[in-house]
Amino acid sequence: MQQLPQAFKDQCVTCHSSSSAMNGLNPFGEDFANAGQNIDAIGQFDSDRDGYINTQELAASTFPGDPKSYPGSIAAPFGLG
């Protein structure tokens, strides 16, 4: 995968705590930054500790930095699902 899919690059909340990129990083954003923005390095992490690894969440169009957003949840935020 190496890079975030474009749909996630367009959503600040993929890495940030809210829809404003000016806010701090969420757990996925912290892991991503610490890995030099190499998605493969953190693909097997469960950054938000919701029971799903980051690659599972990205494949399901859910946010790996938000424990309320996970594969099988009612709806993916921002119409990504």
C-alpha positions as CSV (number, residue, x, y, z in Angstrom):
1,M,0.0,0.0,0.0
2,Q,2.9,2.4,0.9
3,Q,0.6,5.5,0.8
4,L,-2.8,6.3,2.1
5,P,-5.6,5.9,-0.4
6,Q,-6.7,9.2,-1.9
7,A,-10.1,9.1,-0.2
8,F,-8.3,9.1,3.2
9,K,-5.9,11.9,2.2
10,D,-8.9,14.1,1.6
11,Q,-10.2,13.7,5.1
12,C,-8.3,15.5,7.9
13,V,-9.8,13.2,10.5
14,T,-7.9,10.3,9.1
15,C,-4.9,11.6,11.1
16,H,-6.2,14.5,13.1
17,S,-8.5,14.7,16.1
18,S,-11.2,16.7,14.2
19,S,-12.0,17.9,10.7
20,S,-9.6,20.7,11.2
21,A,-6.0,19.9,10.3
22,M,-5.0,22.5,12.9
23,N,-5.9,20.1,15.7
24,G,-3.7,17.5,17.2
25,L,-3.1,14.1,15.8
26,N,-5.3,11.1,16.7
27,P,-3.6,7.7,17.5
28,F,-3.4,6.7,13.9
29,G,-1.9,10.1,12.9
30,E,0.7,9.8,15.7
31,D,1.7,6.3,14.5
32,F,1.7,7.4,10.9
33,A,3.9,10.4,11.7
34,N,6.3,8.4,13.8
35,A,6.7,5.9,11.0
36,G,7.7,8.6,8.5
37,Q,4.3,8.5,6.9
38,N,4.9,4.9,5.7
39,I,1.6,3.1,5.9
40,D,3.2,-0.3,5.5
41,A,5.2,0.2,8.7
42,I,2.0,0.6,10.7
43,G,-0.5,-1.6,8.7
44,Q,-0.5,-4.3,11.4
45,F,-1.0,-1.8,14.2
46,D,-4.4,-1.3,15.8
47,S,-3.8,2.4,16.4
48,D,-7.2,3.2,17.9
49,R,-7.4,-0.1,19.9
50,D,-10.8,-1.1,18.5
51,G,-9.8,-4.7,17.6
52,Y,-9.1,-4.0,13.9
53,I,-5.7,-3.5,12.5
54,N,-5.1,-0.4,10.4
55,T,-5.1,-2.2,7.0
56,Q,-8.5,-3.8,7.8
57,E,-9.9,-0.4,8.6
58,L,-8.5,1.3,5.5
59,A,-9.8,-1.6,3.3
60,A,-13.3,-1.2,4.9
61,S,-13.2,2.6,4.5
62,T,-13.3,3.2,8.2
63,F,-11.0,5.5,10.2
64,P,-8.1,3.7,11.9
65,G,-7.7,6.6,14.4
66,D,-11.3,6.6,15.6
67,P,-12.4,3.6,17.9
68,K,-16.0,4.3,17.0
69,S,-15.3,3.8,13.3
70,Y,-14.5,0.1,12.5
71,P,-15.4,-2.5,9.9
72,G,-19.1,-3.4,10.4
73,S,-20.0,-0.2,12.2
74,I,-23.3,1.4,11.1
75,A,-21.7,3.9,8.7
76,A,-18.3,5.0,7.7
77,P,-17.9,8.8,8.4
78,F,-18.1,11.3,5.6
79,G,-19.6,8.8,3.1
80,L,-16.4,6.8,2.5
81,G,-18.2,3.4,2.9
